[in-house]
Amino acid sequence: MHIGHAKSICLNFGLAQKYGGKCNLRFDDTNPAAEDQQYVDAIREDVRWLGFDWEDREFYASDYFDQLYDFALLLIKAGKAYVDDLSKEAFEKVKGTPTEPGLGSPFRDRSVEENLDLFARMKKGEFKEGEKVLRAKIDMAAANMQMRDPAIYRIKHAHHHRTGYQWHIYPTYDFAHGQSDSIEGITHSLCTLEFRDHRPLYDWFIAQLAIFPSRQIEFARLNLSYTVMSKRKLKLLVEEGIVSGWDDPRMPTISGMRRRGYTPQAVRDFAERVGIARRENLIDLGLLEFSVRDHLNKIAPRVMAVLQPLRLVITNYPEGQTEWLETENNPEDPQAGTRTIPFSRELYIEQEDFLENPPPPKKFFRLGPQRMVRLKSAYIIECESYDKDPETGAITTVYARYIPESKSGTDTSGLKVKGTLHWVSASQALSAEVRLYDRLFTVEQPDKDGEKSFLDFINPDSRQILAPCYLEPSLAQAQPGQQFQFQRLGYFCVDKDSQKNALVFNRTVGLKDHSAKGQS
């Protein structure tokens, strides 16, 4: 299930909650070849993760196979259904076109008795797959092609994950949908706009059978920028190895978003912001990221991590000494409290936080020769010198002195500095792998032009792996799924690949919206 399904789930359960109704969880298991218990389990997990509970109302189309068969018999007896011997391809030739009426099948006028006999034999498994099909007898000249004698039962000799080999015929989705709704007393059956042309058929079955009048209502599906939603295309991404699996953090699947660190509250907030529409439109992925960022800002503990480490030596700090400094866990949460972090002579800072050549760029308030900055929750330092790799010219070590009286919380130095850097103590730092994710596609609508564009716009830089990165020691007990804000860097989540002494983090979303640059 993907973000489009998540929107639909939020809509269905949300409307039931808003108006004091109930929302059922029903599985369409009318195609035994496509059903498996693992899909059922995955859907349950995703719906629960989103925060919804269907209580004891879990149903399956297969719960109603006997009743659906009886409904089909009623249609046959009323002269409203017949057994057709034409193959799918042969029927397409007599179905007509949107501007021309169909000729109809030569088997359309079989007698009720013959149709009942053939349908019973279909049920017993006497015919091969595709040899016969039961069709509704409606109108071969209907402007709506869905009403031109649609198939309602087909033969499938396959194992069903719930009914085994009990059945050799299975109802189509169009036949099972409305009748299952009616059996359950569903008042509003919500589905996406691609089923709009199916609604007259939905209503026709209910009217012919004179059963509870469930109502189908359509809404626009979710189209998200820089994303594909087609299950077939998502499957291709997995099969071609473009992503690591269905739960790859770049995938729009619920499992992928969960692994990336999205929260169910954020997904529900996004669904609420998007709202319900009857017209197809494209939603900016930045809106989803905003909802994620907004929620994580409230709940994610702040920690310090250095992703591209540069060694910093505090020259006037005693060797072998470690000082534990207090720092806040989350300024947005008054109940989050504080923790202590180690400070020592050797630290790590980000490479980009040191600039060698003066003058620095405008608004560059970080470290450079003879420049002062504050180390977050620690001291003010001033750069004295630095070492460079003679071959590459890269800075390898920065040397600075600290101002003892500038300690955070008790600063009496009187110094004013504009820049504050995050850091970690080198001797206590945890080593980790950090995976930075960008958008999987380089254009807003990768499948706009059909198959050609789909794989042509894969972003080769959609995943970047950084290692070793260094984290403060408080993260030693972090568990898969936990979210944190790496100060100044973004929101990150512990990945399921993490081991006790080999932490792996995924970047969930940046601290700011960088959608204009195509970054997330």
Residue, then its C-alpha position, 0 to 999 in steps of 0.5 A: m500500500h502506498i501514500g495514495h492508499a493512505k489518503s483513502i484510508c484516512l478519508n474512509f476511517g476519518l469520515a466514519q469517526k467524524y459522523g459517528g459511523k463505522c468503517n469496515l476493513r474488507f479484502d477483495d479476494t476475488n482473484p485467487a492467483a493474486e491473493d496471499q496471506q502476506y498481503v493481508d498481514a501487510i495491509r492490516e499492519d499499515v492500517r493499524w500504523l496509520g492509527f485506525d481500528w476496524e474492531d471486529r469488522e474485518f471482512y472478505a469478498s470470499d465471505y460472501f461467495d455462496q451469496l454472490y453465487d445465489f445472486a448470479l442465479l437470480l440474474i440468470k433466472a430473470g434473463k439478466a445473465y448468460v453463459d458466453d463461450l467467446s474468449k475475452e479477445a473474441f468478445e472485444k471484437v463484437k463489443g463495439t466502440p464508444t461510437e458504434p454499438g456492439l453486435g453481441s455474443p452469439f450465445r447471448d440468447r441462450s435459454v434460462e435452463e441452458n444457462l443454469d445448467l452451464f453455470a452449475r457445470m462451471k462451478k463443478g470445474e467441468f470447463k477449462e479456464g477461459e472456456k466459458v464466462l458468465r456475463a450480465k445481459i444489459d445493453m450492447a448499444a450503451a454509451n457507457m462501455q461498462m454496460r455492454d454485457p460485462a463479465i461477472y464470473r470467470i473460471k479459475h482453477a487455482h488455490h484460494h488462500r481462504t477457501g482452498y479449491q472449493w471454488h472453480i468460478y470467481p466473481t469479478y470485482d465489479f460484481a462482488h463490490g456492490q453486492s458485498d457493500s449491500i450485504e454489509g449495509i454500507t451506506h457510502s462506498l468511497c472509491t477513486l475517479e477511475f471507477r466513475d464509469h463503473r457506478p451505473l453498473y454498480d447501481w444496475f446490479i443492486a436494482q436488479l437484485a432489489i437489495f440494500p441500496s449502497r451508494q458509490i461515491e468517487f473522489a480524485r486519486l492522489n497524484l504526488s510530484y516526483t513520484v509514481m503510484s502505479k503498482r506495476k511501476l513500483k513493482l518494476l522499480v523493485e524487480e529492476g533493483i533500482v530500489s532495495g525493496w518495497d520498504d525502500p525509504r525512497m518508495p511512496t509505500i507506507s512501509g517505505m515511509r515508515r522505514r524512512g521515519y515518517t509518522p502516522q500523525a504526519v501522514r494523517d495531517f497531510a491527508e487532511r491538508v490535501g482534502i477531497a477533490r473531484r478533479e485530478n491534480l498534482i500535489d507537491l511532495g513538499l506538502l507531505e514533507f512539511s507535515v512530516r517536518d512539522h510533527l517531528n519538530k514537536i516530538a523528535p529529541r535533539v542530538m548532535a551528529v557529525l556527518q562529514p567529520l573534521r578533527l578539532v583540537i582544543t589546544n588549551y583544554p587538558e589532555g585526558q579530561t572529560e567534562w559532562l555538559e547539560t543540554e536540552n532534549n527538545p525546546e518544543d517540548p517542555q516535558a522533554g528535559t535535559r541530558t548530558i554530553p561529553f566535552s573533551r580536548e578532541l572533537y569532530i565538527e562538520q567539514e563545511d563549518f570551517l572555511e580557510n580562505p578569507p574573506p568568508p562568504k556573506k552570512f558565513f558565521r562559522l569557523g575560520p582563521q582567527r574567527m570565533v564561534r560557540l560550540k553548542s551547549a559548550y564554550i566559545i572557541e577561536c581558531e588558531s591554526y589548521d593542518k592540510d593534506p599536502e597532496t589534496g589540500a584538504i583541511t585535516t585538523v583545526y586547532a582552536r583555543y577555548i574561552p573557559e569563562s564562556k561556558s553555556g549557561t554561566d557565560t561571563s566572558g562578555l563575548k558576542v559571536k554569531g555562529t553556533l556549531h554542533w560537535v561530538s567528542a571524539s573519544q566517546a563518539l559512536s560510529a554510524e552509517v548515515r543514508l541521505y535520500d533525495r527524490l527518486f525522480t528528477v522531474e515532477q511527473p516522471d510518468k506523464d508521457g507513459e512508459k518512455s519517461f518512467l525510467d528515463f528520469i531516475n535520479p542517480d543521486s537519490r541515495q548517498i551513503l556517508a560513513p563513518c559519521y560520528l554521533e553523541p554517545s546518548l544514541a547507543q541505545a537507539q532502536p530501529g524506528q526511533q526519530f531524532q533531530f540531528q541539530r542543524l542537519g535534519y530529522f533522522c530515523v534509525d534504520k532496521d539494518s542497525q546492529k548494536n555496534a553498527l548504527v544506521f540512520n536514514r534522513t527522514v526530511g531536512l530542517k527546511d523545505h528545499s523543494a525548489k532545488g529538488q531536494s528532500 
